[in-house]
Amino acid sequence: MRQAGSTSNVASVVVIGVDSRSMGQIRETLGAEATLPAQATKYEDALAVVRKLRPDVVIAGFDQDYEEAIRLAPQLLAESGRVQLVALSAHADSDRIRAAMRAGYREFVVLPDDAELLRQAVHEAIYQEGGDEDHGEVVTIWGSKGGAGATFLAVNLAAELSPVHRVCVVDLDFSMGDVAAFLDINPAQTMSDLLRNLHKIDERMLAGHVVVHPSKIHALVQPTDLEQREEIKGDTVMRILTTVARSYQYCLVDCGSRLDEPALTAATVADRILLVSSPDVPGIKNTWRRLQLLEKLGIEKSRIHVILNRWDKRDAPFSLADVEQNLSRKVDASVAFDRAATRAVNEGKLLRDVDKKCAAARDIESLVGLVTDGEISVEKRAAGPIGWFSRFSGG
């Protein structure tokens, strides 16, 4: 079903807050593909114009008044929930890109470099059936430090979802991504091949670059060999994840423990963030630091879930209550320490194929509830925290 406001296969577009030069670039880019206004609308008139015209696409300038463009986004979406918002700027700025995503902008374009991206956004506004409700859930899995277990949880959680849902694991660790190794697959196509053809990316092209595991997990993996490549920008990651979310019910994004532009972008656009911590002082410390960072990025606490991995309550130097006190929030789930997990990693197997009855396998199965809006339980909180967090927080 086409979006409201379309009366033909030409998109109706409202342009807000751009100068005559940018307006000319928009005209040159879209040509006969869109019905464009004679001139741009002022920010203060945007709501009234959108209410009257009910356009397919709103292109908002980010250079004249960036803060006003951000403020307008939720109001425009509330006025016309099916409208596609596109941010337009003279240059790519990672902070502004993330802010645009949080506000509700579908794309962030710089003309003329992103002319094809703008045309694609306008085209999809007419022909894509459904809208955002047809997009899958994006779940970003982020380790508090190296070895926390983000990749392990990503592939094994995907295995729990894959018998019922279409699931794709996206390896966003561009330096040392290990999804292929954890699944023991030798991919013919990888993320590198996709990046070389990014200007043509769509659901069909994506299908040619994913690897299908016997468990029915689909995976977009990093190459086996280390490669030297330019820094991956946020808008590139956004395009990849948007395409994956259109093709799958669940997109599980493995960021490893990276603290870079791809990881921050994945966190920004995620429906849920699984923050994976190891049960040691460095792991808890870095979990706390990442929670502070996510708060600064404006990411709602309701989207963030803390997972305590390799948890052995009988041998841990502190209780779950200690961890929660020092994080100033609850631990949403724990995954038991289990030798079967080590064996699964070393053999390139899923945990359920090594020992589906082990404690860690049962815990991972219960994690499905976090992803699918269910409730899961963790062990009963112990009393009497000992305040060990003061050793590294200065308290």
C-alpha positions as CSV (number, residue, x, y, z in Angstrom):
1,M,0.0,0.0,0.0
2,R,1.4,3.4,-0.9
3,Q,1.8,6.1,1.7
4,A,-0.9,8.6,2.3
5,G,-0.6,11.6,0.1
6,S,0.6,9.8,-3.1
7,T,-1.8,10.2,-6.0
8,S,0.6,8.8,-8.6
9,N,4.0,7.2,-8.9
10,V,5.6,10.6,-8.4
11,A,6.4,11.5,-4.8
12,S,5.1,14.7,-3.2
13,V,8.0,16.4,-1.3
14,V,8.1,19.3,1.1
15,V,11.4,21.1,1.6
16,I,12.2,22.9,4.8
17,G,14.9,25.3,5.8
18,V,17.3,25.3,2.8
19,D,18.8,28.0,0.7
20,S,18.4,28.5,-3.1
21,R,21.6,26.6,-3.9
22,S,20.5,23.5,-1.9
23,M,17.0,23.8,-3.5
24,G,18.7,23.7,-6.9
25,Q,20.6,20.6,-5.9
26,I,17.4,18.9,-4.8
27,R,15.7,19.7,-8.1
28,E,18.7,18.5,-10.1
29,T,18.8,15.2,-8.1
30,L,15.1,14.3,-8.1
31,G,14.1,15.6,-11.6
32,A,10.8,14.2,-12.6
33,E,10.7,11.7,-9.7
34,A,9.1,14.1,-7.3
35,T,6.6,17.0,-7.1
36,L,8.7,19.8,-5.6
37,P,7.6,23.2,-4.2
38,A,8.6,26.4,-5.9
39,Q,10.7,27.3,-2.8
40,A,11.6,26.0,0.6
41,T,9.3,26.3,3.6
42,K,10.5,28.2,6.7
43,Y,10.9,26.1,9.8
44,E,8.2,27.9,11.7
45,D,5.7,27.1,8.9
46,A,6.6,23.5,8.4
47,L,3.8,21.9,10.6
48,A,1.1,23.8,8.9
49,V,2.4,23.0,5.4
50,V,2.8,19.3,6.2
51,R,-0.7,19.2,7.7
52,K,-2.2,20.7,4.6
53,L,-0.2,18.8,1.9
54,R,0.4,15.5,3.6
55,P,3.6,14.8,1.6
56,D,5.4,11.5,1.1
57,V,8.8,13.0,2.0
58,V,10.0,16.0,4.0
59,I,13.6,17.2,3.3
60,A,14.8,19.3,6.2
61,G,17.9,21.5,6.0
62,F,20.4,20.9,8.8
63,D,22.6,23.9,8.1
64,Q,20.4,27.0,8.6
65,D,19.0,25.9,12.0
66,Y,20.1,22.4,13.1
67,E,18.4,22.6,16.5
68,E,15.1,23.6,14.9
69,A,15.3,20.7,12.4
70,I,15.9,18.3,15.3
71,R,13.0,19.8,17.3
72,L,10.6,19.6,14.4
73,A,11.1,15.9,13.6
74,P,8.9,14.3,16.2
75,Q,6.2,16.9,15.6
76,L,6.2,16.2,11.8
77,L,6.0,12.4,12.5
78,A,3.1,13.0,14.9
79,E,1.3,15.1,12.3
80,S,1.8,12.5,9.5
81,G,3.2,9.2,10.8
82,R,3.9,7.7,7.4
83,V,6.0,10.6,6.1
84,Q,9.7,9.9,5.4
85,L,12.1,12.4,6.9
86,V,15.3,13.2,5.2
87,A,18.1,15.4,6.7
88,L,20.1,17.5,4.2
89,S,23.4,19.0,5.0
90,A,26.5,20.4,3.2
91,H,28.7,18.0,5.1
92,A,28.6,14.8,7.0
93,D,29.0,15.2,10.8
94,S,28.8,12.1,13.0
95,D,27.2,13.8,15.9
96,R,24.5,15.4,13.8
97,I,23.9,12.1,12.0
98,R,23.3,10.3,15.3
99,A,21.1,13.1,16.5
100,A,19.1,12.9,13.2
101,M,18.5,9.2,13.7
102,R,17.4,9.6,17.3
103,A,14.9,12.4,16.2
104,G,13.4,10.2,13.5
105,Y,15.1,11.1,10.3
106,R,15.2,8.1,7.9
107,E,18.3,9.3,5.9
108,F,21.0,11.9,6.2
109,V,22.3,13.1,2.8
110,V,25.0,15.4,1.5
111,L,24.5,16.5,-2.0
112,P,25.7,15.9,-4.6
113,D,27.6,12.9,-3.1
114,D,24.4,11.2,-1.8
115,A,22.2,11.9,-4.8
116,E,21.4,8.2,-5.4
117,L,20.6,7.8,-1.7
118,L,18.1,10.7,-1.9
119,R,16.5,9.3,-5.0
120,Q,16.2,5.9,-3.4
121,A,14.5,7.4,-0.2
122,V,12.0,9.2,-2.4
123,H,11.3,6.1,-4.5
124,E,10.8,3.9,-1.4
125,A,8.4,6.5,0.1
126,I,5.9,5.6,-2.7
127,Y,6.5,2.0,-3.4
128,Q,7.4,0.4,-0.1
129,E,4.4,-1.3,1.5
130,G,3.6,-0.9,5.1
131,G,6.3,1.5,6.5
132,D,8.2,1.2,9.7
133,E,5.9,-1.5,11.0
134,D,7.4,-3.8,8.3
135,H,10.9,-3.2,9.6
136,G,12.5,-5.9,11.7
137,E,13.9,-5.3,15.2
138,V,17.5,-4.1,15.4
139,V,19.2,-5.6,18.5
140,T,22.7,-4.2,19.1
141,I,24.9,-6.5,21.2
142,W,27.9,-4.7,22.7
143,G,30.6,-6.0,25.0
144,S,31.9,-4.0,27.9
145,K,35.4,-5.1,27.1
146,G,37.2,-7.6,24.9
147,G,36.2,-11.2,25.7
148,A,33.0,-10.2,27.4
149,G,31.1,-12.5,25.1
150,A,29.2,-10.3,22.7
151,T,29.8,-12.5,19.6
152,F,29.0,-15.7,21.6
153,L,25.7,-14.3,22.7
154,A,24.9,-12.8,19.3
155,V,25.2,-16.1,17.4
156,N,23.6,-18.3,20.1
157,L,20.7,-15.9,20.6
158,A,20.2,-15.9,16.8
159,A,20.1,-19.7,16.9
160,E,17.2,-19.5,19.4
161,L,15.3,-17.1,17.2
162,S,16.0,-18.7,13.8
163,P,13.6,-21.7,14.0
164,V,10.7,-19.3,14.0
165,H,11.9,-16.0,12.7
166,R,14.1,-14.7,9.9
167,V,17.3,-13.6,11.6
168,C,20.5,-12.0,10.4
169,V,23.6,-11.5,12.5
170,V,25.6,-8.4,11.3
171,D,29.3,-8.3,12.3
172,L,30.2,-4.7,12.8
173,D,33.6,-5.3,14.3
174,F,35.6,-4.1,11.3
175,S,38.9,-4.9,12.8
176,M,38.6,-8.3,14.4
177,G,35.1,-9.6,13.7
178,D,34.7,-13.2,14.6
179,V,31.1,-14.2,13.7
180,A,32.3,-16.3,10.8
181,A,34.7,-18.2,13.1
182,F,32.0,-18.7,15.8
183,L,29.8,-20.3,13.1
184,D,32.6,-22.1,11.4
185,I,31.7,-20.8,8.0
186,N,34.0,-19.8,5.1
187,P,32.1,-17.0,3.3
188,A,32.2,-16.4,-0.4
189,Q,30.9,-12.8,0.1
190,T,31.6,-10.6,3.1
191,M,31.0,-7.1,4.5
192,S,33.9,-5.8,2.4
193,D,32.2,-6.9,-0.8
194,L,29.0,-5.2,0.3
195,L,30.8,-1.9,1.0
196,R,32.3,-1.9,-2.5
197,N,28.7,-2.0,-3.9
198,L,27.0,0.1,-1.2
199,H,25.7,2.6,-3.8
200,K,23.5,-0.2,-5.1
201,I,22.4,-1.8,-1.9
202,D,18.9,-3.2,-1.6
203,E,17.3,-6.3,-0.2
204,R,18.2,-8.4,-3.3
205,M,21.8,-7.3,-3.3
206,L,22.0,-8.0,0.5
207,A,20.8,-11.5,-0.1
208,G,23.8,-12.2,-2.3
209,H,26.2,-11.1,0.5
210,V,24.9,-13.0,3.5
211,V,26.0,-16.6,4.4
212,V,23.3,-19.1,5.6
213,H,24.3,-21.4,8.4
214,P,22.6,-24.8,8.7
215,S,20.7,-23.5,11.7
216,K,19.0,-21.0,9.4
217,I,20.9,-18.1,10.8
218,H,21.8,-15.6,8.1
219,A,25.0,-13.7,8.7
220,L,26.8,-10.7,7.2
221,V,30.4,-11.4,8.2
222,Q,33.8,-9.8,8.1
223,P,36.5,-11.2,5.8
224,T,38.9,-13.8,7.2
225,D,41.9,-11.7,6.3
226,L,42.6,-8.4,8.0
227,E,42.1,-5.5,5.6
228,Q,43.2,-1.9,5.6
229,R,40.2,0.3,5.0
230,E,39.0,3.8,5.5
231,E,37.0,4.7,8.6
232,I,33.4,3.5,8.3
233,K,31.0,6.4,8.6
234,G,27.7,6.4,10.5
235,D,25.6,7.0,7.4
236,T,27.1,3.9,5.8
237,V,26.2,1.8,8.8
238,M,22.7,3.2,8.9
239,R,22.1,2.2,5.2
240,I,23.3,-1.3,5.9
241,L,21.2,-1.8,9.0
242,T,18.2,-0.2,7.4
243,T,18.4,-2.7,4.5
244,V,18.9,-5.7,6.8
245,A,15.9,-4.6,9.0
246,R,13.7,-4.5,5.8
247,S,14.7,-8.0,5.0
248,Y,14.6,-9.8,8.4
249,Q,12.4,-9.9,11.4
250,Y,15.5,-9.6,13.7
251,C,18.8,-8.0,13.0
252,L,21.4,-8.9,15.7
253,V,24.3,-6.5,15.5
254,D,27.6,-7.7,16.9
255,C,29.7,-4.7,17.8
256,G,32.3,-6.7,19.8
257,S,33.7,-4.3,22.4
258,R,34.4,-1.6,19.8
259,L,33.9,2.1,20.8
260,D,33.8,3.6,17.3
261,E,31.5,5.2,14.8
262,P,29.8,1.9,13.6
263,A,29.2,0.8,17.2
264,L,27.8,4.1,18.3
265,T,25.6,4.3,15.2
266,A,24.3,0.8,15.8
267,A,23.5,1.7,19.4
268,T,21.7,4.8,18.3
269,V,19.4,3.1,15.8
270,A,18.8,-0.1,17.8
271,D,15.4,-1.0,19.2
272,R,17.3,-2.7,22.0
273,I,20.9,-2.7,23.3
274,L,22.2,-5.8,25.1
275,L,25.2,-4.5,27.0
276,V,27.3,-7.6,27.9
277,S,29.5,-7.6,30.9
278,S,32.0,-10.0,32.3
279,P,31.8,-10.7,36.1
280,D,35.0,-8.9,37.0
281,V,36.1,-5.5,38.1
282,P,37.2,-4.3,34.6
283,G,34.0,-5.6,33.0
284,I,31.7,-4.0,35.5
285,K,33.7,-0.7,35.4
286,N,33.5,-0.6,31.6
287,T,29.8,-1.5,31.7
288,W,29.2,1.5,34.0
289,R,31.2,3.8,31.6
290,R,29.2,2.6,28.6
291,L,26.0,3.2,30.4
292,Q,27.1,6.8,31.1
293,L,28.0,7.2,27.4
294,L,24.6,5.9,26.2
295,E,22.9,8.4,28.6
296,K,25.0,11.2,27.1
297,L,23.9,10.1,23.6
298,G,20.3,10.5,24.6
299,I,19.4,6.8,24.4
300,E,16.5,5.8,26.5
301,K,17.2,3.6,29.5
302,S,14.2,1.4,28.5
303,R,16.1,0.3,25.4
304,I,19.2,-0.9,27.3
305,H,19.5,-4.3,28.9
306,V,22.6,-5.4,31.0
307,I,23.6,-9.0,30.6
308,L,26.1,-10.5,33.0
309,N,27.9,-13.3,31.1
310,R,29.8,-16.3,32.5
311,W,28.2,-15.7,35.9
312,D,29.1,-18.2,38.6
313,K,27.3,-17.1,41.7
314,R,29.0,-19.8,43.8
315,D,32.5,-18.6,42.9
316,A,32.0,-14.9,42.2
317,P,33.9,-12.4,44.4
318,F,30.8,-10.3,44.7
319,S,27.1,-10.7,44.7
320,L,24.6,-9.7,42.1
321,A,23.3,-7.0,44.5
322,D,26.9,-5.5,44.6
323,V,27.0,-5.3,40.8
324,E,23.6,-3.6,40.6
325,Q,24.4,-1.2,43.3
326,N,27.6,-0.1,41.6
327,L,25.9,0.1,38.2
328,S,23.0,2.1,39.7
329,R,20.6,-0.2,37.8
330,K,19.4,-3.8,37.7
331,V,21.0,-6.6,35.8
332,D,18.4,-7.8,33.3
333,A,19.8,-11.3,32.8
334,S,22.7,-13.5,33.5
335,V,24.3,-16.3,31.5
336,A,25.9,-19.0,33.6
337,F,29.6,-19.9,33.4
338,D,29.7,-23.2,31.6
339,R,32.6,-25.3,30.2
340,A,30.3,-26.3,27.3
341,A,30.4,-22.7,26.1
342,T,34.2,-22.8,25.9
343,R,34.0,-26.0,23.9
344,A,31.4,-24.5,21.5
345,V,33.6,-21.5,20.8
346,N,36.7,-23.7,20.2
347,E,34.8,-26.1,17.9
348,G,32.9,-23.4,16.0
349,K,29.6,-24.8,17.1
350,L,26.4,-23.4,18.5
351,L,26.1,-24.1,22.2
352,R,22.8,-26.0,21.8
353,D,24.7,-28.4,19.4
354,V,27.3,-29.1,22.1
355,D,25.0,-29.4,25.1
356,K,21.5,-28.1,24.8
357,K,20.7,-28.9,28.4
358,C,23.6,-27.1,30.0
359,A,22.9,-24.1,32.3
360,A,24.3,-21.5,29.8
361,A,22.1,-22.9,27.0
362,R,19.0,-22.6,29.2
363,D,20.0,-19.0,30.1
364,I,20.4,-18.0,26.5
365,E,17.1,-19.5,25.6
366,S,15.5,-17.3,28.2
367,L,17.1,-14.2,26.7
368,V,14.7,-14.5,23.8
369,G,12.2,-12.9,26.2
370,L,14.2,-9.7,26.3
371,V,14.2,-9.5,22.5
372,T,10.6,-10.4,22.0
373,D,9.1,-8.1,24.8
374,G,8.8,-10.9,27.3
375,E,10.0,-11.0,30.9
376,I,12.8,-13.1,32.2
377,S,14.0,-13.6,35.7
378,V,17.4,-13.5,37.2
379,E,18.5,-14.9,40.6
380,K,17.0,-13.3,43.7
381,R,19.0,-10.3,44.8
382,A,21.4,-10.8,47.7
383,A,21.5,-8.3,50.5
384,G,24.4,-6.4,52.0
385,P,26.5,-4.9,49.1
386,I,30.2,-4.5,50.1
387,G,30.9,-1.3,48.1
388,W,33.9,-2.7,46.1
389,F,33.1,-0.3,43.2
390,S,34.7,2.5,45.1
391,R,38.1,1.1,44.2
392,F,37.8,2.3,40.7
393,S,35.1,5.1,40.8
394,G,36.8,7.2,43.4
395,G,33.8,6.9,45.8
